[in-house]
Amino acid sequence: MDAVGEQTARSWPRGLTLIPEYISPATEADLVNYFAEEAKSHWTALSSRRVILYGLHFVQSDTSHRRYTRVTPEPIQRLAERLVADGYQDQLANHILVNEYKVGQGIMPHEDGPAFVPNAAIISLLSATVLDFYRKDSADRSTPTTSIRLPPRSLCIIADEAYTSYLHGIAERIAGAGEDRGYRLSLTFRHAILPLPAAATEPAKEKRILNLLQRRR
Ligand SMILES: O=C(O)CCC(=O)C(=O)O
């Protein structure tokens, strides 16, 4: 294991942990190369960024949804297994989302929701970004309660209260104070609960959750 230590802060939501240098520069370079070459046909373009989804995904028709699995390639599966071996996740990820952000792109504040075990592990590649947290019970989406910098090669764990009581997102901006944004890839490892729990299949929530499992906009 090449992690250099965990960071957390009293002011952070409970369950939020940052592990700098979780992967080595060589592993980072291999992954970047993998997504640019071998996996280049796996990308799906969304309106504001590109994504690749490995593992479970759902395709919805008018009356039902069908479940598919896209085989997780070896280098990504190895990382998923390492997250369990290192004690950061209890269940092996069965849903892995790769996000590509060009400079200025982000992801709107969202919750990962009850379809997943409440533990999201995010590995950042190539460039740092700032991940903002907003309390779910607050209407204020303009001022994050907590903002943390995710350096390249770091691992960020969003679990417990940080997962259940907060939204997280990345503002669309070129750079903020003391922030240098470049091209960034991230991998988010989650374990989808099957069958989907009742909270994830309430009619009002179902479409949103299935969209979330399918692709994030
Ligand atoms: O790219 C990131 O660091 C955030 C990804 C994310 O929020 C997600 O995949 O749900």
The ligand as an SDF file (V2000), in Angstrom:
LIG
                    3D

 10  9  0  0  0  0  0  0  0  0999 V2000
  -15.3100   13.6030   -9.8040 O   0  0  0  0  0  0  0  0  0  0  0  0
  -15.5100   13.6580   -8.6010 C   0  0  0  0  0  0  0  0  0  0  0  0
  -14.6120   13.8260   -7.7950 O   0  0  0  0  0  0  0  0  0  0  0  0
  -16.9180   13.5460   -8.0810 C   0  0  0  0  0  0  0  0  0  0  0  0
  -17.6590   12.4050   -8.6840 C   0  0  0  0  0  0  0  0  0  0  0  0
  -19.0090   12.2390   -8.1090 C   0  0  0  0  0  0  0  0  0  0  0  0
  -19.5030   13.0490   -7.3610 O   0  0  0  0  0  0  0  0  0  0  0  0
  -19.7760   11.0670   -8.4360 C   0  0  0  0  0  0  0  0  0  0  0  0
  -19.3340   10.2590   -9.2600 O   0  0  0  0  0  0  0  0  0  0  0  0
  -20.8870   10.9260   -7.8800 O   0  0  0  0  0  0  0  0  0  0  0  0
  1  2  2  0
  2  3  1  0
  2  4  1  0
  4  5  1  0
  5  6  1  0
  6  7  2  0
  6  8  1  0
  8  9  2  0
  8 10  1  0
M  END
$$$$
